[in-house]
Amino acid sequence: MNPIVQACLEVSRAGYEESSLIQSPLRNKRLLHLGSWLLSKQYGKPIVLKFSPQGYKQQPKKLALLFGGGIDSYCMLHKALRDGYETAVVFVDYGQLCSHAEWCVFRKVCVAYDNRDRTDTVFGVLGDDVLNSVRTHSAKLSHYREEIELVRKSEEGKDFAFKDYVFPARNLVLAAIGTLYAPRVWIASTRTDAEVGAPDNTPRFFQEASTLFSELYGTDIKVTSPFLSISKGTVVQDYLSNGGTVESLKETFSCYTPVPFLRHCGTCLACFKRYELFSSLNVEADFAVHPKDGAYYEEFKAKTAPQKQIALSDEFEKGSDK
């Protein structure tokens, strides 16, 4: 494995295992400081790095887009195509419970693009939506799948725990993988995520990650999200105003604990956020259990209240610009 990816993976794994000791292939003070900050925000303790230096030469392309199959990353893909980037779409299976469902969304994009010259085939709502954007903007796209052992998948029959879908410093690992494909890396993170989410969704993280990877590679590397200054609701509205469709968004996947036949469970936090978003669009979305009937509905409602304030602030700022 690439030593830069390995080093970032070990930081995330240390957070997941609640360990303060990391065996890293890189000796870099900036990585130590960034890793300590990301983990101490959750565990209140610094980390210690052990090093075994190795070298690596980057293979540059233009834009690496980390694609998770959800609404944000799907809207981000459309923005990259509209903006004319030559885009390497990268899906990472790091042991998340929902990896297969997310991969299925990724495959729809890949199959549609790989058969873009065929006029006798219909690729479904989502695939046709991607192809329409590709053809409209003469966009170039390539796709890659990476598998890493960040965590082992939960054993069958084991009680599901919060830590089974929340991975400390996950975006640090994703950014490292993205730099294998391009000097510019996009990871989906909105203003909402940045203000009420994990530290690896904040502007500080993206700035420090960019500096870190630029230093490691000896060239200019930019890790960012095109949505850092806007709310999730605004991301979706921008997508729709640029020719996107609600039906395509319904084919994305945003669930931590999917049920058989790749359905959204309706009871996890991701499903709650999905329900709230589609409700704001007056659209019915499919769930195995209606989110309002979920055991944690009221808890999730209270937890996401600050996010709604951010969305309202976002709308006010847009209105004041008119």
N, C-alpha and C positions, 0 to 999 in steps of 0.2 A: 504494500500500500504506500501511496505517496506520503512522505514523512510529515508534510504540512497538514494533510488531512488527518493523519494518525495523531498528531499532537493535539489538534482541536477535538478529535474524537475522545481522547483521553480526558480532556477537561470536562466534557459533557458526561462521560461515564463516571467520573469522580463525583459529580453532583448527583447523579442518579443513585449511586451506591453510597452516597453520603461519606465519602472518603476525602481526606485532605492531601493524599499522596498521589502524584501522577508520574507515570513513566513516560517521558516525552522524548521523541527523537530529535528535538530542536532545543538549542540553548538560546532563548530570546527573552529579554526582560519585559518587553512589551506584551508578549503572550502571557507571561506570569502575572503582570498587573491586570490585564484585561480579564483573564480567567479568574483571578481572585475576586475582582469586582463582580463579575457575573454570578459567581457562586455564593459570595458572602451576602449578597442581597437576599438570598433565600435561606442560607444556613448560618449566617452570622459568624463565619470563620474563614480565615485565609487558606490558600492551598499552597502546597510545596511541590515543585517540579524536580524530577530527576531527568537527566539528559543523556542522549546518545546521538550525537550530531550525524546528519546525513545530508547529501546534496540533492537538488532536483532542478530540472529545467522546465519551465512552463511551456505548454503548447497553446498558443493564443488563438482565439477566434474573436468574434466581435461582442456578442452579448450572451451570457449564460443566464437562463431564467429557471429558477428552482420552482418546479411545478408540483403542487400537492393535490390537485384534483378538486380543490374547493373553489368557492365563488371568487375569493380575492385573487388567487393565482390564475384563474381562468380569465378574469378581467384584465389582469396584468399581461397575460399572453396576447390578448387582443390589442392592448396599448402598444406592446412591442412591435407587433405586425403593422399597426397603423403608423407608428413612428419610423418605419423603414429599417429596423434593425435586422441584421442577419443573426438569427436567434438559434442558440443551442438550448433546447428544452430538456431539462434534466429532472428525472424523477428519482428520488432516493428512498429505498426501503431500508429503514434503520431499526426495524423491529416493532413498529407501531401496530397496534391491534387492527387498525383499519387499512393496512397497506394494500391488501388485495383489492378492496373497493376503490381506493384511490388510483391504483394501477389501471383498473378497468377504464376510468375516465381518461387517463393518460393514453391508453391504447386507442381509444376512439379518435383522439387527436392525431396519433401517429398513422393509423391506417388510412384516415381521410387524406392526410398530406401525402403519404406515399403513393396514393392512387389519384393524385390531383389531376392527371392528364386524361383520366377516363371520364367520359360524358354519359356513359350508360349505367352508372352506378349511383345509388343514393346511399349516403353514409349516415343517415339519421339526422335529427335536429342539431345536435352538437357538432357532428362532423361537417355537415353542410355549412354551419355557421362559421367554423374555422376556415373552410375552403373559400367562402365568400370574401372573408377578410384577406386571405392570402392572395386571391386573384385580383381583388380591388386595388391592393397596395403593392402588387408584384413582390411580395415578401418571400424571403428565403428562410427555411426552417430545417433544423436537424434535430434528432431526438436521441436521448441516451437514458439508460437505466443503470443506477448504481445500487449495490447492496453492501451494507456495512453492519457489523455486529455491535450496535450501540447498546442494545438490551436484548435479552432473550424474551421471546414472546411468552405471555402468561400461559401456564399449564392449563389444560382443559379441566374445567371443574373448579379452578381456583377462584376465590372471590376477587372481583375487580376492584382495584385500588386507584386512587387519584394519580399516584406516581406511575401507573402503567400507561398513561397518555401524556404526562407532562415531563419533558426532558430538559433539565437545566442546560443552558448554553447550546441548545439545539441549533440555533441559527449560526453559531460560530462554526459548527461542523458543516452545515449546508453551504456556508460561504466558502469554506476551504475547498469543498468539492467543486463548487462553481468556478473557482479560480483555475481548475484544471482545464476548463473549456474556453474561458474568455477573460480578458482583463477587466471587463465590466460585468458585475454580477447583480441580478435583481432577486430579492426575496420579498414576498408579499407581507407588508406590514403597514397598517393604516395609522392615522392620527389617534384613533380610538385605542388601538393596541399599544401605541407608544406611551399614552398617558395613564392607562390603567392596567397594562399587561406586564409581562416579564421584562427584565432589563435588556434582553437581546432583541427587543423590538423598538428600542429607543434610538433617537438620533445620535446619542453619544456612542452607542454600540456600533452603529454603521460607520461613524467617523473613525473610531478607534480601530475597527476591523480593517478599514481601507488603509489606514496608516501601517498597521501590522503587516498585511499581505504585501503592500508596496515595499516595505523594508525587507521582507523575506525573499521576495522575487527580484528585487533590485530594479523594478520598473513600476510605472503608475498603475495601480489597481484601484478600482472603484467598486465598493460594495454598498448597495443602497436599496431603497424601495421607492418607486415612483409615486407612492400613495402616502408618504409620511406626513404630509401637511393637510390631508383631507380625511373625513370619516368614511366608514364602510358604506354608509348609505349614499354618500356622494360618489364613491367609486362605482357603485352599481348604476346610479343615475347617469354618470358620464359614459359608461359602457352602453347603456340603452340609447342615449342620445347620439351615439356614433354607430348606430345600426345594429346593435346587439339585441337579442331577444330574451324574454323571460323564460320561454320554453327551453332555451339552451342552458340557462342558469339552473333550471330544475334538474338537469341531467348531471350537474356537478355533484360532488359528494363531500359532506361536512358532518361526520359523525364519528365519535370516538369508539363506540361499541356497536357496530353494525349487527343486525340480526340476519337470519338466513335470507337468501335471494337478494343480498346487497341492499336491504332496506335500511333507512334511517331509524334508529331505535326510538327516538322521540323523547328520551329521558335524560340524555347527557347534556352538558353545557353547550357543546357545539350544535346540537339539534335545537336547543332553546334559542340560540342566536340566529340560526337559520329560520326558525319559525317567526321570530320577531321581524326579520328582514322581509320575508315574503308577505307577512301580514301588513307591513308598511306599504307594500305594493298592491295590496288587495288581491293577493294570489294565494290559492290553496296549495300547500305542499304535502307530499306523502310522508307519513310517519307510521311506524308500527304501533306506537302509542301516541295519542295526541299529547303534545308537550304540556298542555294545561292539566292533564291528568297525571303527569310525572310526579314522583315523590319529592323532587327538589325544585319544583316550579317556582314557589315563592322565594326560596333561597337564591335561585338564579336571577329572579326578577330584582331582588335587592342588590345582588352582586353587580349586575349590569346597569344599575341606575345611573352611575357616573358616565357611562358610555352614551346614554341617551342625551345627557347634558352636552356632551361633546358634539353629538350630531346636531342638536339644536343650535349650538354656537356656530357650527359649520354653515348651516342654512342661513343664519343671520348675517354672517360675513359675506356669503354669496349674494344675498339680497342687497346688502349695502353697497356692493360693487356695481349694481345696475344703474 
